[in-house]
Amino acid sequence: MAFTPREERKTRLAEAAWQVILEHGVSAVSVRTVAAGAGMSVGSLRHLFPSQSELLKFSAELMVERATARVSATPLSPDGVAYALAAIRELMPLAPETRREFEISIALISETPANPGLARIRDHAHEQLLDLFTRIAAMLRNEPAPTPDSRCHARRLLALVDGLGLHLLHQPLGDDTGWAIEIVRDELLRIRDGGAGGQQPVQSR
């Protein structure tokens, strides 16, 4: 997909904002620090993002879009558990990119009391994840449409994945993450074997 020069500049600025957040925290995000990180002038940044709030909102939205794209690109598989696990791996801090993304997400969430726009993005992302996990649970249970039971399984699975993500951040990058994958796999098997055991993968939106 081709991007316009304006979109490319906005993306550069968002990526520079991510780096500032990783190295110094959200409080260090300013016109000067982000412009310098992106190799752009302060005037160019202000033209694209008149306020810090708009820059942070775009940065958060871009991160959600990239995560969604990765999940959507998960190859289909006749094995429902394998498909679900592959999709969920894209949301956990298992690799440098997803670990970086997870850390930035936590930092941005901490900023939501002062930025209602970020709160809306956070809540929308949560709804998207819950919808994905509900469809995964329904697929594993061989349900033609999600039921209250599959939604309950989805909430449990989402809470498990979120919690594991936080635990993974406590260990150095490069350490074994297989233990976390096995916990998720066990939960997916529990959902499947507690229902009808369907195997057809579900398309993520």
N, C-alpha and C positions, 0 to 999 in steps of 0.2 A: 504494500500500500504506500503510495507516494504522499509525502507531506508537503504542505506549502512552506515557504521560507518563514512565515510567521509562526506556524505550528512547530517548526524545527527550533526556532529561537525560544519559544515557550517551553519546549521539552528540555532544552539545554539549561534553562533557568531552574526548572523543577528538579532536574538531576543535581544541579549545583546546590539547591536548597537541601536536598536529601543528604548530601555530603556534609554540609554545615551542621545539620541536625545530628548526624552520626558522630561527628568529631567534637561538637561543642554544645549541642542541645538546641531546642527550639528557640530559646531566648536569644541565641546568637544569630538567628536569621534576621538579616537586615538588608536594606537596599544595597549597601556597599559590599557586605560580605558575599552575598549571592551574585551580584554583578561581577565581582572580582573572580569568584569561582568559575563563572561561566565564560570569562574572558570577554565581557560585554560592558558597555558604558552604563552608568547609572541612569542616564536619560532613556536609553533603550529599554531598560527594565521597567521604568516608570510608565513608558508608553504601552507596554504589554500588561503590566500589573500595577495599577495606580496605588494599591495598598498592599501591606504585608499580608493582610487577611486573604486577599484574592490570590496571592502567590501560594499561600499555604493550602488553600482550598483546591487550587489546580494541581498542586503537587500530590495531595491526597487522592484526588480523583484519578490522576494518571497512574498511581500505584495500584489502585483498585482495578483499573482497566487492564493493566498488564497481567495481574494475577488472574483475572477472568479469562483473558486470552489464552493463558497457559492451560488452564483447566479445560477450556473449550477445545483445545488442540489435543487433548488426551486421546490416543488411539483407542478405537473400540475393540472390545475383546469379548469372546463368547463366555469367558469366565467373569461373572459379575463382581466377585470379590477382588480379582486382579485389576479390573477396570476401576473400581471404586478406590482401591488403594493407590493406584497410579494418579488419579485425580487429586486425592487428598495430599499426596506427597508434594504436589505443587503449591500447597498452602502452608506447609510446615517449614521451619527454619533448618533445613537439612543440608543445604548448599550455600555457598557464599552469597548468592543473589537473594535467595529467599530468607536467609538469616538477616541480611541487611534490611530487607523489606519489613520483616517482622519487628525489628528494633525501631525502625522509623514509625511504624504504625502505633507502637506503644507510646512513643514520644508525642505523636500527634494527638492520640486519644487523651493524654494528660493535659493537652492544651484546650480541650473542648469547653471547659467552663468559661473561658475567655473568648471563645470563638464559636458561636452558634452554627456557623456554616460548616465547621468541621464535625460538629455533633450530628448534623443531618447526613453528612457523608458516612460517618461511622455507623449510624443506624441503618442507612440504606445498604451498606456493605454487609451488615449483620443479617438483614433480611434476605439478601442474595445467597449468603452462605447457608442459612437455614432452609431456604428453598432447595438449594442443591442437595443438601444432606437429606432432606425429606424425600426427594426423588430417588436418591441412592437407596434409602431404606425401603421405599416402596418397590424399587426394582429388585432388591435382594429378597424381599418377601413375596415377590411375584404378584404384586397387587396391580390391577389395571389402572388404579388411580390412588393417590395418597389417602390414607385413612388416619383417624386420630392416633392409632397405635404407631403408624410409621412416623408421624410427627413427633410423638414422644421419643421414639428411637433416635430421631434426627437431633433433638435437643440434647440428648445424652451424648451422642457422637460428637456434636459440635463442642460441647463443654469439654469432652475428653481431648479433642484435638487442640483446642485453645490452651488447656492446661499443660499438655505435653509440650506445646511450643514454648511456654514460659520455662519449663524445666530444661529444655534443650539449650536455652540461652545461658543457663548457668554452667554449661560445660564448654570447654574450649573448642573452637572451630577445628574440625579434623578428627575429633574424638568419635568413637563408635556411636552411631545413632540407630543401630539395628534394634535395640531394645524398644525404642519408641515405635518403630514400624511394626514390631511384633504385637505390641499392645493394641494398635489400631487394627491390625489384621484379626486379632482375637475378637475384637468388638464387632467387626464386620461379619465374621463367621457366626457370632452369637445372634446377630440380627437375622442373618440368613437362615440359620438352623432353627430359630425360634418361630419362623414363619413357614411359608410354603416352599422356600428355597429356590426361587426363580433365578435364572442366570442371564437374562437378556439385559445388556447395558443400556443405560439411559443417556440421552444426549443432553449435555449441559447447554444452557441458553447463553 
